[in-house]
Each structure stands twice: as structure tokens, then as C-alpha cells.
Amino acid sequence: MANWSGKYKHIKSENLDDYMKEVGIDFATRTAAKAWSPNVEYKVEGDTYHIITSGLKEHKITFKLGAEKEEKAMDGRTVKSTYTLEGNTLTQIEKDGKGETKIVREFNGDELTVTITRGNIVAKRHYKKE
């Protein structure tokens, strides 16, 4: 596994509004989220993983690989997520009762690409390691 622990600064997003519409996020929240440029920190402590998103608000996720976990999504939805890691790719399957979202985080050197897929909608967020 590549060393991807560290802080990442948001560079750009693609198709994020369509994804947020698909999961039912209201207009005001979508507008704020599109204007927000989040920073994300990834940490590993033994077999426990942490994702800390900061900026507009702070959001913390702590998980162990392979174990389904109930958590709050950034938009406040209650979801059940399972995380897996293969090489430099961290995959999250998120279920919210209305559907399933696949979030793939690919770490390549000092770049991070997050691909979010729900149905036929694909959004991306790009980050650079600080």
C-alpha cells in the first residue's frame, strides 16, 4: 500500500451537482457544497482508519476495513458504509435506503482522485497532497 496518510487540498470538482441532486440534497446545501473547497486528512492508526474533512464544517469518519458501519454522510443522511483497500485504492460502498453510492479514492503520488458513482451519475473531486 502506498503511503497516503496526510492532508490533501481540494483542486476541482466535476459533476458534483448532478450527484447531489441524485441523492436528494436540497438546492441551498448543493449551492454551499459547490462553493466549498474542502481539505481532507487521512490517517491510519493500526487497523483503524480516519478521514477528516474540514473547511465549511468538520466531518470525521473512523472505520475498520471490511466492517459495515452506520455513519452520517456529509449532507446529514444516515448511511451504512463498508470500506476496502486494494493497493492505492480505498473503496467505500455507501447505502442509504434509497440506493447505493460507490466512492473510490485513488492515491497516486501527491494526487488524490475521488470518484463518486450512483446509478448512471459519476462525479469526481481532485486533490493535491500538502
N, C-alpha and C positions, 0 to 999 in steps of 0.2 A: 504494500500500500504506500502510495506517495504521502509525503508529509504535507497535509493540507490544513493542519491547525494554524490558526492565525486570524487576522482581521482582513476583511475584504470591503472595498469601496464600490458602490454601485456606479456603473458607467452608463448603461442604457437599458431600455425595455422594449420588447416587441410584442404587439397584440395583447397586451395585458388587459385592456378594457373589455375585449371580447370574452376573455376567460372570466373576468369578474362578473360580467352580465350572466354568463352561463351558470354560475353558482349562486346567483340571486343577490348580489351585492347592490345596494341602492346607489343612486346617482351621486349623492353627496360624498359617500365613502369612496366611490370609484374615482371621483374628481380629486379628492385629497390623496389617494394612493398613487395616482398617476403623477402628481406633482412631487411626491416624496422620493427622495434619493437615499434609500436605507444603507446603513453599514451593517455587515454581518460578521460575527465572530464564531469560529468553530473551535471546539476544544475536545480533547479526548483525555479521560482520566480512568485508566484501567479499562474496563469493559463498558464504561458509561460515556455517552456522547452528549455534547451540549451545542445547541445552536442559539445564539443570542443576536437578535435583530434590534438595532437602535436607530434613532432619528426622530421621526414624528412621535413614536411611542416605543417602549421597550417590550419585546416579546421573547420569552425564554422557553426553549424546548429541551428536555432532558430525556434520553431514551437509551435502551439497550438493543442491539441488533437482533432481529428476528422475533421480538416480543411485541404483540399488538398492545397499543396503549391509547387510552382516551385522553384527548388534549383539546385545547382551544386553538383554532386557527387564528391567523392574524385578524381576520374580519369578525371574530367572535363566535363563529359556528363551532359547535361541539362535533369533533370528528374522532374516528378511530384510525390510528396510523400504525403501519409496520415499516421498519427501516431495514434495508440490506446494504451490504458493502461488497463490491467486487472491484478489486484494483483501485483505480482512482475515481470510481463512480459510486455515489451514495444515492440509493433509490428509496423513495418514500411512496407507499400506497396509502392514500387518504380516502376514507369512506365517511360520507355524511348523511346517509339515509336516503338521499335523493340520487346518489351516483358515486362514482369513483374518480379520483384525480391521481395521476401519476406524476410525481415530482422527481426529476433526475438532476442531480448535482454532479457535474463533471469538473474535476480539478485537473488542470493542465498547466504545470509550472506555476506562474503567478496569476493565471487567469482561471475564473470560475464561470461556467455557464449553467444556468438553472433553466431546465426545460419543463414546462408545466402543461400536461395534456389532460383534457377532459372531453370525452366524446371526440368530435372532429376538430375541436379548438386546441390550438397549440400556441402557447405564449413563451417568451424567453426573457430572462433577466441576465445581464452580463456584469461581471465584477472583476476588479483587479486587486491583487493582494497588496496590502500596505507595507 
